[in-house]
Amino acid sequence: MVEIEIQGLNAQQRVIADIIWACGDRKAVDKFIDALPTVALKREAKNIVNLMVMAVVEQAYDGLGSLDEAEAVLQKYNKRR
């Protein structure tokens, strides 16, 4: 699995990111986000998911990660519209 590092997260955001990263699929991510106690935390978690997706795409674009890994992360975290 690809490893990413998102700069500038505070301690609470790192914990949220670690929990999201450990989720098995988008359904588990959504369940976790829905269980957060405030709208602000839910919004923050959604933003962290977006940052994760962008970081993986950027790594693939820069040649630091494979396209297959980026696609796997996109399928795991990207919500179908």
Z-matrix of the N, CA and C atoms (Angstrom, degrees):
N
C 1 1.451
C 2 1.522 1 108.62
N 3 1.269 2 115.35 1 145.30
C 4 1.448 3 122.85 2 179.99
C 5 1.529 4 110.08 3 -67.36
N 6 1.317 5 115.68 4 147.84
C 7 1.458 6 120.75 5 174.43
C 8 1.516 7 108.19 6 -111.40
N 9 1.321 8 115.69 7 136.92
C 10 1.461 9 119.42 8 177.47
C 11 1.511 10 109.17 9 -127.10
N 12 1.310 11 114.00 10 157.56
C 13 1.462 12 120.55 11 174.50
C 14 1.517 13 107.34 12 -133.93
N 15 1.313 14 114.89 13 124.21
C 16 1.458 15 120.51 14 178.43
C 17 1.522 16 107.33 15 -108.58
N 18 1.316 17 115.84 16 116.27
C 19 1.460 18 121.87 17 -178.33
C 20 1.527 19 110.90 18 -74.56
N 21 1.312 20 116.49 19 147.76
C 22 1.450 21 121.93 20 170.01
C 23 1.517 22 116.19 21 88.46
N 24 1.339 23 118.16 22 5.19
C 25 1.463 24 119.14 23 177.70
C 26 1.523 25 109.64 24 -78.23
N 27 1.313 26 116.01 25 141.03
C 28 1.464 27 119.25 26 174.27
C 29 1.534 28 108.54 27 -82.26
N 30 1.319 29 117.62 28 178.84
C 31 1.463 30 121.62 29 -174.89
C 32 1.532 31 111.76 30 -60.44
N 33 1.320 32 117.26 31 -43.87
C 34 1.464 33 120.50 32 -179.78
C 35 1.532 34 110.95 33 -64.77
N 36 1.303 35 117.03 34 -40.97
C 37 1.463 36 121.00 35 178.93
C 38 1.530 37 111.40 36 -66.04
N 39 1.341 38 117.13 37 -36.22
C 40 1.470 39 120.30 38 177.27
C 41 1.523 40 110.96 39 -64.49
N 42 1.333 41 116.81 40 -39.82
C 43 1.466 42 120.42 41 177.97
C 44 1.525 43 109.85 42 -63.88
N 45 1.320 44 116.83 43 -45.74
C 46 1.470 45 120.88 44 178.05
C 47 1.527 46 109.70 45 -60.03
N 48 1.330 47 117.44 46 -44.75
C 49 1.461 48 121.38 47 -179.93
C 50 1.525 49 110.86 48 -61.76
N 51 1.323 50 117.67 49 -42.10
C 52 1.463 51 120.89 50 179.68
C 53 1.525 52 111.22 51 -63.40
N 54 1.325 53 116.68 52 -40.91
C 55 1.464 54 120.38 53 179.21
C 56 1.525 55 110.12 54 -66.02
N 57 1.320 56 116.41 55 -44.93
C 58 1.469 57 120.34 56 178.79
C 59 1.521 58 109.93 57 -60.85
N 60 1.327 59 117.62 58 -44.81
C 61 1.455 60 121.57 59 -177.59
C 62 1.534 61 110.52 60 -62.61
N 63 1.329 62 116.85 61 -32.08
C 64 1.464 63 121.04 62 -178.82
C 65 1.531 64 112.52 63 -78.30
N 66 1.307 65 117.55 64 -14.60
C 67 1.468 66 120.78 65 179.35
C 68 1.524 67 109.60 66 -64.28
N 69 1.315 68 115.38 67 144.07
C 70 1.454 69 120.36 68 -176.15
C 71 1.512 70 115.18 69 -78.38
N 72 1.323 71 116.95 70 -27.77
C 73 1.458 72 119.57 71 -177.81
C 74 1.522 73 109.85 72 -159.88
N 75 1.322 74 115.74 73 178.09
C 76 1.468 75 120.00 74 -176.67
C 77 1.527 76 111.76 75 -63.08
N 78 1.318 77 116.97 76 -33.68
C 79 1.466 78 120.36 77 178.64
C 80 1.534 79 110.54 78 -60.99
N 81 1.332 80 116.57 79 -42.66
C 82 1.469 81 120.69 80 178.25
C 83 1.527 82 110.95 81 -67.11
N 84 1.328 83 116.71 82 -38.20
C 85 1.472 84 120.55 83 177.27
C 86 1.530 85 109.52 84 -62.12
N 87 1.324 86 116.10 85 -47.77
C 88 1.467 87 120.03 86 179.80
C 89 1.525 88 111.54 87 -61.71
N 90 1.320 89 116.65 88 -39.74
C 91 1.470 90 120.67 89 178.83
C 92 1.529 91 110.49 90 -62.83
N 93 1.332 92 116.23 91 -43.49
C 94 1.461 93 120.31 92 177.61
C 95 1.523 94 110.96 93 -61.99
N 96 1.327 95 116.13 94 -47.99
C 97 1.468 96 119.66 95 -178.40
C 98 1.525 97 110.72 96 -62.26
N 99 1.322 98 116.71 97 -42.65
C 100 1.470 99 120.31 98 179.26
C 101 1.527 100 112.42 99 -62.74
N 102 1.335 101 116.89 100 -27.61
C 103 1.467 102 120.84 101 -178.73
C 104 1.529 103 113.18 102 -81.42
N 105 1.315 104 117.46 103 -11.59
C 106 1.466 105 119.52 104 179.52
C 107 1.526 106 109.52 105 -64.32
N 108 1.338 107 117.30 106 144.48
C 109 1.466 108 119.91 107 -168.53
C 110 1.532 109 116.59 108 -76.71
N 111 1.327 110 118.31 109 -20.13
C 112 1.465 111 118.45 110 -177.06
C 113 1.525 112 110.87 111 -129.09
N 114 1.313 113 114.75 112 157.28
C 115 1.462 114 120.99 113 176.63
C 116 1.532 115 109.73 114 -61.82
N 117 1.313 116 116.72 115 -38.36
C 118 1.471 117 120.45 116 -179.06
C 119 1.531 118 111.09 117 -63.18
N 120 1.330 119 117.63 118 -42.12
C 121 1.465 120 120.06 119 178.40
C 122 1.531 121 111.03 120 -68.09
N 123 1.313 122 116.44 121 -37.56
C 124 1.470 123 119.88 122 177.14
C 125 1.521 124 110.35 123 -62.51
N 126 1.306 125 116.80 124 -44.08
C 127 1.461 126 121.59 125 178.81
C 128 1.534 127 110.05 126 -63.26
N 129 1.321 128 115.92 127 -42.99
C 130 1.462 129 120.66 128 179.10
C 131 1.530 130 111.05 129 -61.47
N 132 1.327 131 116.72 130 -43.36
C 133 1.465 132 120.66 131 179.34
C 134 1.526 133 110.92 132 -63.38
N 135 1.317 134 117.56 133 -40.78
C 136 1.468 135 120.94 134 177.85
C 137 1.523 136 110.48 135 -63.44
N 138 1.320 137 116.59 136 -38.89
C 139 1.466 138 120.24 137 177.35
C 140 1.526 139 111.17 138 -65.27
N 141 1.324 140 116.73 139 -37.27
C 142 1.461 141 120.77 140 178.31
C 143 1.528 142 110.29 141 -65.21
N 144 1.330 143 116.87 142 -41.04
C 145 1.467 144 120.27 143 175.84
C 146 1.531 145 109.73 144 -58.06
N 147 1.317 146 116.50 145 -45.75
C 148 1.474 147 120.40 146 179.00
C 149 1.523 148 111.54 147 -61.41
N 150 1.333 149 116.94 148 -39.99
C 151 1.462 150 120.46 149 177.55
C 152 1.524 151 111.31 150 -63.93
N 153 1.328 152 116.55 151 -38.70
C 154 1.465 153 120.69 152 178.58
C 155 1.525 154 110.54 153 -62.92
N 156 1.309 155 115.49 154 -46.34
C 157 1.465 156 119.85 155 179.40
C 158 1.525 157 110.08 156 -60.64
N 159 1.319 158 116.95 157 -46.63
C 160 1.466 159 120.35 158 -179.81
C 161 1.525 160 111.68 159 -62.93
N 162 1.337 161 117.39 160 -38.57
C 163 1.466 162 120.68 161 -179.58
C 164 1.525 163 111.04 162 -64.75
N 165 1.321 164 117.27 163 -40.71
C 166 1.462 165 120.25 164 -179.79
C 167 1.527 166 110.68 165 -68.62
N 168 1.318 167 116.79 166 -42.06
C 169 1.465 168 120.34 167 178.03
C 170 1.530 169 109.71 168 -62.68
N 171 1.325 170 116.57 169 -42.49
C 172 1.464 171 120.25 170 179.06
C 173 1.526 172 111.64 171 -62.32
N 174 1.336 173 116.83 172 -41.34
C 175 1.468 174 119.67 173 178.15
C 176 1.524 175 111.11 174 -62.58
N 177 1.322 176 116.58 175 -42.41
C 178 1.468 177 119.87 176 179.02
C 179 1.523 178 109.94 177 -64.64
N 180 1.317 179 116.79 178 -42.20
C 181 1.464 180 121.67 179 179.78
C 182 1.529 181 111.02 180 -62.56
N 183 1.325 182 115.93 181 -39.48
C 184 1.465 183 120.94 182 -179.16
C 185 1.527 184 112.59 183 -80.62
N 186 1.324 185 117.53 184 -2.97
C 187 1.460 186 121.09 185 179.73
C 188 1.512 187 113.66 186 81.93
N 189 1.325 188 117.93 187 12.41
C 190 1.465 189 121.33 188 -178.82
C 191 1.522 190 112.24 189 -91.08
N 192 1.308 191 116.81 190 -12.12
C 193 1.456 192 121.91 191 178.00
C 194 1.514 193 108.33 192 -142.01
N 195 1.310 194 115.36 193 163.70
C 196 1.461 195 118.43 194 -177.75
C 197 1.528 196 110.56 195 -85.97
N 198 1.303 197 115.07 196 156.99
C 199 1.459 198 120.20 197 176.48
C 200 1.524 199 110.91 198 -66.45
N 201 1.324 200 117.05 199 -33.24
C 202 1.467 201 120.50 200 178.13
C 203 1.527 202 111.01 201 -63.22
N 204 1.335 203 116.54 202 -42.11
C 205 1.468 204 120.18 203 177.81
C 206 1.520 205 110.79 204 -65.24
N 207 1.319 206 116.70 205 -41.88
C 208 1.462 207 120.50 206 178.42
C 209 1.516 208 110.30 207 -62.55
N 210 1.319 209 117.06 208 -42.53
C 211 1.467 210 120.39 209 179.04
C 212 1.522 211 111.13 210 -63.66
N 213 1.333 212 117.28 211 -39.51
C 214 1.469 213 120.79 212 178.59
C 215 1.521 214 110.87 213 -62.72
N 216 1.317 215 116.95 214 -42.59
C 217 1.466 216 120.47 215 179.15
C 218 1.523 217 110.40 216 -67.36
N 219 1.316 218 116.83 217 -41.68
C 220 1.463 219 120.14 218 178.33
C 221 1.524 220 110.54 219 -60.38
N 222 1.318 221 117.09 220 -42.81
C 223 1.461 222 119.90 221 179.12
C 224 1.520 223 111.56 222 -67.37
N 225 1.329 224 116.38 223 -33.04
C 226 1.461 225 120.08 224 -178.84
C 227 1.531 226 111.78 225 -73.60
N 228 1.323 227 117.17 226 -41.08
C 229 1.460 228 120.06 227 -171.03
C 230 1.525 229 115.38 228 -108.28
N 231 1.317 230 117.06 229 -20.02
C 232 1.462 231 119.04 230 -176.94
C 233 1.512 232 109.50 231 -80.48
N 234 1.296 233 115.15 232 132.57
C 235 1.466 234 120.81 233 -179.56
C 236 1.513 235 108.92 234 -86.99
N 237 1.305 236 115.92 235 133.70
C 238 1.467 237 120.31 236 175.96
C 239 1.513 238 108.70 237 -71.20
N 240 1.306 239 116.34 238 138.10
C 241 1.461 240 121.03 239 -178.69
C 242 1.495 241 110.41 240 -102.72
